[in-house]
Amino acid sequence: MDIGNTIKELRRQKGLKQNELAEKAQITQAYLSKIENNSKEPTISSLKAIANSLDVPLPILFFRSMTIEDVEPEKRVAFEILLPSIKGMVDSFI
């Protein structure tokens, strides 16, 4: 799972600076920076606050963070085929 890069990507898509998202989510910019760089694992409450601040449902945040390593080996081919279409569909809603 690559939650940090997903948050960073969504933040940029929404046109938010790191300090702006941190303020909206009521966390420090330093903590958000560590999350985005995958050097700190966020708490579930922090993830909820970040997702709410990005106007993204938490399950969507988790889905967008999935990597091939998160999928069982026998399902990876299907995951790679379906991922671009599903991501595109999800992105059209957020």
ABEGO torsion letter per residue (X at the ends): XBAAAAAAAAAAAAGBBAAAAAAAAGBBAAAAAAAAAGABBBBAAAAAAAAAAAGBBAAAAAAAABBAAABBAAAAAAAAAAAAAAAAAAAAAX
